[in-house]
């Protein structure tokens, strides 16, 4: 096990800058997830850690050793790919032990390590099968087992669950998290799925446009997003946003362009008459109230345990999560209130968080 240090790492393809000076410190045994939209640079950063992509500038260290110029085989890392990358002509046992065989390990040692990894992952009944005889989840476990037998300092996962169906993704998320808790390994995991990031990570690194937007624990990022991008990216359904001006005549309120006012329990300091963006999570919206805001129902989506309702407020579409049974129809007018102790304030121009 080992820590990983990424310092001012940059990547350019010709004159096009892809990664703009990323700094991330990953502690020994920490499960860190790089998350962001497609094209944000997360897979490129992972490939640079693995040595599959040259870095343009900066420094990457594993266990205190700079690895910038080392070949992938010399970095003591193991990578689990999106497409599993299994050899179709080999059995599960042979796939899992192949790297050890190339490294010159003796047969008893290979069999011992493959057996231990198979026991951890529940693969013992499948060791003689070939990849074509396995399900997607079983192939993914074989790919993980192949990484485990190498006993690397750092595990790298590149969107390993994206090819699985929704139910199997949930199961594999739990398996990977349980595996980390058992092995206590250092893991760097790339995904565009913020649910994976929230449920699995010790630390999340949010990337956007090749830059780090925020680093922190899942709940830290969810409860105190640094800017509008992080606030809107983490959370499902996503955070809602309303634009207005703080009116502090009497109790503070957000004055909307429609003339409605959202009563607030607090407001940022020195924010009177300041244009800003208010963020509110879908689960922090409720029916009515004395100071409710006028809204119109647009779409009703029952999910079973809760109902997602798209409503229009001040010309914007908001998502409202209702956890009790409700009878709502499109174009129905409703009044909504916000749990204003939980709202988030952002400067409209800089899009940065305002403390309140």
URFEN-V373128 format. One record per residue. RES is the residue in one letter. PHI is phi in whole degrees, 0 to 359 (999 if undefined). OMEGA is omega in degrees with one decimal (none if undefined). Layout:
# URFEN-V373128
res;phi;omega
RES;PHI;OMEGA
RES;PHI;OMEGA
This chain:
# URFEN-V373128
res;phi;omega
X;999;-174.9
X;195;174.0
X;275;-178.1
X;226;-179.5
X;236;177.9
X;241;-173.1
X;236;175.3
X;50;-176.6
X;282;-179.1
X;231;175.7
X;215;176.8
X;231;169.7
X;248;-172.8
X;66;-179.7
X;265;-177.5
X;264;178.2
X;276;-178.2
X;256;178.4
X;243;-171.2
X;248;173.6
X;66;-177.6
X;274;175.7
X;237;177.8
X;216;174.2
X;246;-177.8
X;243;-175.6
X;284;176.3
X;303;177.6
X;82;-176.0
X;271;176.3
X;261;-176.8
X;248;179.4
X;246;172.4
X;267;-175.0
X;229;179.1
X;167;-179.2
X;289;177.6
X;303;178.3
X;86;-177.4
X;278;177.4
X;105;-175.1
X;293;179.0
X;290;176.2
X;297;178.4
X;296;178.9
X;297;-179.9
X;293;176.0
X;290;175.8
X;298;-177.9
X;285;-176.4
X;89;178.2
X;274;179.2
X;221;177.1
X;291;175.0
X;264;179.7
X;275;179.3
X;198;179.5
X;96;-172.7
X;213;174.4
X;241;-179.5
X;234;174.2
X;238;-178.4
X;56;177.7
X;80;-179.3
X;256;178.1
X;291;-174.1
X;245;-175.7
X;312;-172.2
X;254;179.8
X;273;174.2
X;291;-179.9
X;308;-177.4
X;292;-177.6
X;261;-176.0
X;268;-179.4
X;59;175.9
X;237;173.1
X;228;-174.1
X;241;174.8
X;250;-172.8
X;267;178.1
X;298;-175.4
X;261;175.2
X;73;176.4
X;54;177.1
X;268;176.8
X;278;-172.5
X;294;-177.3
X;276;-178.3
X;260;172.9
X;286;176.0
X;303;179.9
X;300;-179.5
X;292;177.0
X;300;-176.8
X;291;-176.4
X;262;-172.1
X;297;-179.5
X;297;177.9
X;293;178.5
X;297;177.7
X;297;-179.8
X;281;176.0
X;88;178.9
X;292;-179.6
X;281;-174.8
X;304;178.8
X;301;179.6
X;294;179.3
X;299;-178.6
X;297;179.5
X;295;-177.7
X;291;177.1
X;296;178.5
X;297;179.7
X;294;179.9
X;294;178.7
X;297;178.4
X;294;179.6
X;298;-172.7
X;261;-179.9
X;68;-176.4
X;255;-175.0
X;306;-178.0
X;288;-172.5
X;251;-169.9
X;298;-178.0
X;264;179.2
X;277;174.5
X;256;-174.8
X;308;-178.5
X;295;-178.9
X;266;-175.3
X;248;171.5
X;282;179.1
X;300;179.7
X;294;178.0
X;293;177.5
X;297;179.7
X;295;177.7
X;293;176.2
X;296;177.8
X;299;176.9
X;293;178.8
X;297;177.6
X;299;177.0
X;288;-176.3
X;297;-174.5
X;297;-179.6
X;281;-179.5
X;50;-176.1
X;282;175.8
X;284;-178.4
X;221;172.2
X;263;177.1
X;241;178.8
X;242;-179.8
X;251;179.6
X;44;-171.2
X;289;-174.2
X;253;-171.5
X;291;179.8
X;269;-176.5
X;263;176.6
X;287;-170.4
X;301;-177.7
X;294;-179.5
X;290;177.0
X;299;179.5
X;298;-179.5
X;295;-178.4
X;290;174.6
X;302;-179.4
X;295;-179.7
X;294;-179.3
X;293;178.8
X;295;178.2
X;296;177.8
X;298;178.9
X;296;-179.9
X;296;-179.3
X;280;-175.6
X;272;-179.5
X;55;-179.0
X;269;171.9
X;277;-177.9
X;234;168.9
X;243;-168.0
X;231;-179.7
X;255;174.4
X;205;170.1
X;260;-176.2
X;269;-176.0
X;289;174.4
X;293;174.9
X;302;-178.3
X;298;-176.9
X;294;-172.8
X;274;-171.3
X;250;-165.1
X;279;161.3
X;280;-178.0
X;223;176.4
X;246;172.6
X;248;-179.9
X;269;180.0
X;250;178.0
X;206;179.3
X;62;177.9
X;79;179.3
X;235;175.5
X;278;177.9
X;273;179.6
X;194;175.7
X;232;177.6
X;174;176.6
X;289;179.8
X;306;-177.1
X;289;176.5
X;299;-179.9
X;290;-179.4
X;289;-175.0
X;276;-177.8
X;223;177.6
X;296;-174.8
X;287;-176.8
X;208;-175.9
X;295;-179.6
X;298;-179.5
X;297;-179.3
X;300;-177.7
X;278;-176.9
X;277;-177.5
X;268;-179.0
X;120;179.1
X;220;-2.0
X;296;-174.4
X;289;176.3
X;299;174.7
X;268;179.0
X;228;173.5
X;232;178.4
X;255;179.4
X;189;-179.6
X;233;178.8
X;288;176.8
X;248;-176.7
X;253;174.0
X;283;-171.8
X;80;177.5
X;286;-177.5
X;296;178.8
X;208;173.4
X;261;179.5
X;274;-179.3
X;269;-177.8
X;295;179.8
X;285;-176.6
X;100;177.1
X;289;178.4
X;232;175.7
X;260;179.8
X;296;-176.4
X;238;175.4
X;273;179.1
X;199;177.5
X;210;177.9
X;299;178.4
X;297;176.3
X;55;-176.0
X;254;-178.0
X;303;178.9
X;62;-179.1
X;267;176.6
X;289;179.9
X;212;178.0
X;246;178.2
X;258;177.0
X;250;-180.0
X;219;178.9
X;289;-179.6
X;304;-178.8
X;281;-179.5
X;257;175.0
X;251;-177.9
X;221;176.9
X;294;160.4
X;51;-172.6
X;98;-176.5
X;300;-178.2
X;253;-178.1
X;297;179.4
X;261;178.9
X;291;179.3
X;216;177.8
X;232;178.7
X;291;178.5
X;247;-178.3
X;219;177.2
X;242;-177.4
X;235;175.8
X;290;176.3
X;244;-177.8
X;109;-178.9
X;285;179.8
X;206;178.7
X;238;175.4
X;264;-176.7
X;240;173.4
X;273;180.0
X;234;176.4
X;255;177.9
X;228;176.8
X;55;178.8
X;78;179.0
X;244;176.7
X;269;177.7
X;244;174.3
X;255;-177.5
X;238;178.9
X;260;-179.0
X;248;-175.4
X;261;174.2
X;258;178.5
X;288;-179.4
X;226;174.8
X;248;-179.6
X;232;179.4
X;229;178.4
X;305;-179.9
X;74;176.8
X;284;175.7
X;283;177.8
X;219;171.5
X;250;-177.9
X;238;173.9
X;238;-178.6
X;251;172.6
X;284;-167.0
X;288;173.5
X;290;-177.5
X;250;-179.7
X;286;179.8
X;242;-179.1
X;245;179.4
X;226;173.4
X;294;-173.8
X;293;-177.3
X;277;-176.7
X;275;-177.6
X;66;178.5
X;270;-178.5
X;294;173.2
X;249;178.6
X;282;178.3
X;213;none
